[in-house]
């Protein structure tokens, strides 16, 4: 299993496979992202979006539903470790991730993230698809 920095010229077919496995559509991609491959099979990806105040927001964490839970678990561990390394390499002050899943919260806490109580507010424009 290999973690590589996402490069659209090399990995767009892999990303398409990941998103199709979850019945999701690929929208605009941030510039910073990683994808985990096992040979030519994409297992997981994570993209980071730069925000104000030297903060990055985790965007589009996707795993391949056709892969085993062990493969997805290992891939997420690789991505998590790389995410923490990237904060030092790129001098990122904060990384914010959002999830409703306990497994993701536990994984993040193990990496040193602090869980903060919050209220998430979302407005949905019914006229947009």
C-alpha positions as protocol buffer text, in pm:
chain_id: "A"
residue {
  index: 1
  type: UNK
  ca { x: 0 y: 0 z: 0 }
}
residue {
  index: 2
  type: UNK
  ca { x: 142 y: 335 z: -104 }
}
residue {
  index: 3
  type: UNK
  ca { x: 48 y: 691 z: -12 }
}
residue {
  index: 4
  type: UNK
  ca { x: 125 y: 950 z: -280 }
}
residue {
  index: 5
  type: UNK
  ca { x: 50 y: 1317 z: -325 }
}
residue {
  index: 6
  type: UNK
  ca { x: -246 y: 1353 z: -557 }
}
residue {
  index: 7
  type: UNK
  ca { x: -159 y: 1450 z: -915 }
}
residue {
  index: 8
  type: UNK
  ca { x: -457 y: 1491 z: -1148 }
}
residue {
  index: 9
  type: UNK
  ca { x: -257 y: 1381 z: -1452 }
}
residue {
  index: 10
  type: UNK
  ca { x: -181 y: 1046 z: -1287 }
}
residue {
  index: 11
  type: UNK
  ca { x: -464 y: 983 z: -1040 }
}
residue {
  index: 12
  type: UNK
  ca { x: -788 y: 1119 z: -1185 }
}
residue {
  index: 13
  type: UNK
  ca { x: -902 y: 768 z: -1288 }
}
residue {
  index: 14
  type: UNK
  ca { x: -835 y: 645 z: -933 }
}
residue {
  index: 15
  type: UNK
  ca { x: -1029 y: 932 z: -783 }
}
residue {
  index: 16
  type: UNK
  ca { x: -1320 y: 861 z: -1017 }
}
residue {
  index: 17
  type: UNK
  ca { x: -1323 y: 498 z: -893 }
}
residue {
  index: 18
  type: UNK
  ca { x: -1329 y: 611 z: -528 }
}
residue {
  index: 19
  type: UNK
  ca { x: -1615 y: 853 z: -576 }
}
residue {
  index: 20
  type: UNK
  ca { x: -1817 y: 611 z: -788 }
}
residue {
  index: 21
  type: UNK
  ca { x: -1784 y: 348 z: -513 }
}
residue {
  index: 22
  type: UNK
  ca { x: -1974 y: 590 z: -286 }
}
residue {
  index: 23
  type: UNK
  ca { x: -2219 y: 720 z: -550 }
}
residue {
  index: 24
  type: UNK
  ca { x: -2061 y: 1065 z: -515 }
}
residue {
  index: 25
  type: UNK
  ca { x: -1969 y: 1321 z: -777 }
}
residue {
  index: 26
  type: UNK
  ca { x: -1630 y: 1489 z: -795 }
}
residue {
  index: 27
  type: UNK
  ca { x: -1657 y: 1862 z: -757 }
}
residue {
  index: 28
  type: UNK
  ca { x: -1380 y: 2121 z: -750 }
}
residue {
  index: 29
  type: UNK
  ca { x: -1066 y: 1973 z: -595 }
}
residue {
  index: 30
  type: UNK
  ca { x: -831 y: 2162 z: -364 }
}
residue {
  index: 31
  type: UNK
  ca { x: -464 y: 2171 z: -461 }
}
residue {
  index: 32
  type: UNK
  ca { x: -337 y: 1965 z: -167 }
}
residue {
  index: 33
  type: UNK
  ca { x: -437 y: 1602 z: -141 }
}
residue {
  index: 34
  type: UNK
  ca { x: -317 y: 1247 z: -98 }
}
residue {
  index: 35
  type: UNK
  ca { x: -436 y: 916 z: -233 }
}
residue {
  index: 36
  type: UNK
  ca { x: -355 y: 566 z: -109 }
}
residue {
  index: 37
  type: UNK
  ca { x: -316 y: 298 z: -374 }
}
residue {
  index: 38
  type: UNK
  ca { x: -258 y: -74 z: -360 }
}
residue {
  index: 39
  type: UNK
  ca { x: -109 y: -141 z: -700 }
}
residue {
  index: 40
  type: UNK
  ca { x: -367 y: 30 z: -924 }
}
residue {
  index: 41
  type: UNK
  ca { x: -657 y: 8 z: -678 }
}
residue {
  index: 42
  type: UNK
  ca { x: -743 y: 333 z: -500 }
}
residue {
  index: 43
  type: UNK
  ca { x: -825 y: 277 z: -133 }
}
residue {
  index: 44
  type: UNK
  ca { x: -867 y: 624 z: 18 }
}
residue {
  index: 45
  type: UNK
  ca { x: -803 y: 991 z: -42 }
}
residue {
  index: 46
  type: UNK
  ca { x: -808 y: 1315 z: 153 }
}
residue {
  index: 47
  type: UNK
  ca { x: -789 y: 1671 z: 27 }
}
residue {
  index: 48
  type: UNK
  ca { x: -710 y: 1981 z: 228 }
}
residue {
  index: 49
  type: UNK
  ca { x: -853 y: 2325 z: 160 }
}
residue {
  index: 50
  type: UNK
  ca { x: -658 y: 2635 z: 277 }
}
residue {
  index: 51
  type: UNK
  ca { x: -861 y: 2881 z: 483 }
}
residue {
  index: 52
  type: UNK
  ca { x: -779 y: 3211 z: 652 }
}
residue {
  index: 53
  type: UNK
  ca { x: -545 y: 3224 z: 950 }
}
residue {
  index: 54
  type: UNK
  ca { x: -310 y: 2951 z: 826 }
}
residue {
  index: 55
  type: UNK
  ca { x: -581 y: 2692 z: 878 }
}
residue {
  index: 56
  type: UNK
  ca { x: -656 y: 2397 z: 655 }
}
residue {
  index: 57
  type: UNK
  ca { x: -990 y: 2223 z: 639 }
}
residue {
  index: 58
  type: UNK
  ca { x: -1014 y: 1852 z: 566 }
}
residue {
  index: 59
  type: UNK
  ca { x: -1219 y: 1812 z: 252 }
}
residue {
  index: 60
  type: UNK
  ca { x: -1342 y: 1497 z: 81 }
}
residue {
  index: 61
  type: UNK
  ca { x: -1213 y: 1207 z: 286 }
}
residue {
  index: 62
  type: UNK
  ca { x: -1330 y: 915 z: 76 }
}
residue {
  index: 63
  type: UNK
  ca { x: -1265 y: 541 z: 100 }
}
residue {
  index: 64
  type: UNK
  ca { x: -1330 y: 273 z: -159 }
}
residue {
  index: 65
  type: UNK
  ca { x: -1630 y: 70 z: -46 }
}
residue {
  index: 66
  type: UNK
  ca { x: -1512 y: -221 z: -262 }
}
residue {
  index: 67
  type: UNK
  ca { x: -1197 y: -260 z: -49 }
}
residue {
  index: 68
  type: UNK
  ca { x: -1183 y: -455 z: 276 }
}
residue {
  index: 69
  type: UNK
  ca { x: -1224 y: -279 z: 609 }
}
residue {
  index: 70
  type: UNK
  ca { x: -862 y: -371 z: 692 }
}
residue {
  index: 71
  type: UNK
  ca { x: -740 y: -204 z: 371 }
}
residue {
  index: 72
  type: UNK
  ca { x: -944 y: 108 z: 441 }
}
residue {
  index: 73
  type: UNK
  ca { x: -823 y: 115 z: 803 }
}
residue {
  index: 74
  type: UNK
  ca { x: -457 y: 91 z: 697 }
}
residue {
  index: 75
  type: UNK
  ca { x: -508 y: 355 z: 428 }
}
residue {
  index: 76
  type: UNK
  ca { x: -670 y: 596 z: 674 }
}
residue {
  index: 77
  type: UNK
  ca { x: -379 y: 544 z: 914 }
}
residue {
  index: 78
  type: UNK
  ca { x: -134 y: 637 z: 634 }
}
residue {
  index: 79
  type: UNK
  ca { x: -336 y: 947 z: 547 }
}
residue {
  index: 80
  type: UNK
  ca { x: -363 y: 1051 z: 912 }
}
residue {
  index: 81
  type: UNK
  ca { x: 13 y: 1024 z: 967 }
}
residue {
  index: 82
  type: UNK
  ca { x: 81 y: 1216 z: 646 }
}
residue {
  index: 83
  type: UNK
  ca { x: -164 y: 1487 z: 747 }
}
residue {
  index: 84
  type: UNK
  ca { x: 23 y: 1544 z: 1075 }
}
residue {
  index: 85
  type: UNK
  ca { x: 361 y: 1540 z: 895 }
}
residue {
  index: 86
  type: UNK
  ca { x: 229 y: 1794 z: 643 }
}
residue {
  index: 87
  type: UNK
  ca { x: 150 y: 2043 z: 920 }
}
residue {
  index: 88
  type: UNK
  ca { x: 522 y: 2057 z: 997 }
}
residue {
  index: 89
  type: UNK
  ca { x: 645 y: 2039 z: 637 }
}
residue {
  index: 90
  type: UNK
  ca { x: 409 y: 2314 z: 518 }
}
residue {
  index: 91
  type: UNK
  ca { x: 405 y: 2511 z: 845 }
}
residue {
  index: 92
  type: UNK
  ca { x: 30 y: 2474 z: 883 }
}
residue {
  index: 93
  type: UNK
  ca { x: -89 y: 2609 z: 1219 }
}
residue {
  index: 94
  type: UNK
  ca { x: -433 y: 2443 z: 1237 }
}
residue {
  index: 95
  type: UNK
  ca { x: -618 y: 2159 z: 1067 }
}
residue {
  index: 96
  type: UNK
  ca { x: -993 y: 2127 z: 1117 }
}
residue {
  index: 97
  type: UNK
  ca { x: -1181 y: 1807 z: 1038 }
}
residue {
  index: 98
  type: UNK
  ca { x: -1550 y: 1738 z: 1076 }
}
residue {
  index: 99
  type: UNK
  ca { x: -1707 y: 1396 z: 1124 }
}
residue {
  index: 100
  type: UNK
  ca { x: -2007 y: 1237 z: 1287 }
}
residue {
  index: 101
  type: UNK
  ca { x: -1836 y: 897 z: 1300 }
}
residue {
  index: 102
  type: UNK
  ca { x: -1685 y: 781 z: 1629 }
}
residue {
  index: 103
  type: UNK
  ca { x: -1417 y: 582 z: 1445 }
}
residue {
  index: 104
  type: UNK
  ca { x: -1293 y: 898 z: 1272 }
}
residue {
  index: 105
  type: UNK
  ca { x: -1306 y: 1096 z: 1597 }
}
residue {
  index: 106
  type: UNK
  ca { x: -1108 y: 826 z: 1779 }
}
residue {
  index: 107
  type: UNK
  ca { x: -850 y: 806 z: 1500 }
}
residue {
  index: 108
  type: UNK
  ca { x: -807 y: 1186 z: 1507 }
}
residue {
  index: 109
  type: UNK
  ca { x: -769 y: 1195 z: 1884 }
}
residue {
  index: 110
  type: UNK
  ca { x: -500 y: 926 z: 1859 }
}
residue {
  index: 111
  type: UNK
  ca { x: -314 y: 1156 z: 1616 }
}
residue {
  index: 112
  type: UNK
  ca { x: -328 y: 1449 z: 1859 }
}
residue {
  index: 113
  type: UNK
  ca { x: -643 y: 1630 z: 1748 }
}
residue {
  index: 114
  type: UNK
  ca { x: -856 y: 1795 z: 2015 }
}
residue {
  index: 115
  type: UNK
  ca { x: -1230 y: 1734 z: 1998 }
}
residue {
  index: 116
  type: UNK
  ca { x: -1422 y: 2057 z: 2048 }
}
residue {
  index: 117
  type: UNK
  ca { x: -1792 y: 2089 z: 2125 }
}
residue {
  index: 118
  type: UNK
  ca { x: -1963 y: 2276 z: 1848 }
}
residue {
  index: 119
  type: UNK
  ca { x: -2290 y: 2342 z: 1680 }
}
residue {
  index: 120
  type: UNK
  ca { x: -2285 y: 2293 z: 1307 }
}
residue {
  index: 121
  type: UNK
  ca { x: -2524 y: 2515 z: 1116 }
}
residue {
  index: 122
  type: UNK
  ca { x: -2596 y: 2454 z: 750 }
}
residue {
  index: 123
  type: UNK
  ca { x: -2823 y: 2641 z: 515 }
}
residue {
  index: 124
  type: UNK
  ca { x: -2947 y: 2441 z: 217 }
}
residue {
  index: 125
  type: UNK
  ca { x: -3047 y: 2631 z: -96 }
}
residue {
  index: 126
  type: UNK
  ca { x: -3322 y: 2414 z: -240 }
}
residue {
  index: 127
  type: UNK
  ca { x: -3279 y: 2573 z: -584 }
}
residue {
  index: 128
  type: UNK
  ca { x: -2926 y: 2436 z: -626 }
}
residue {
  index: 129
  type: UNK
  ca { x: -2863 y: 2078 z: -729 }
}
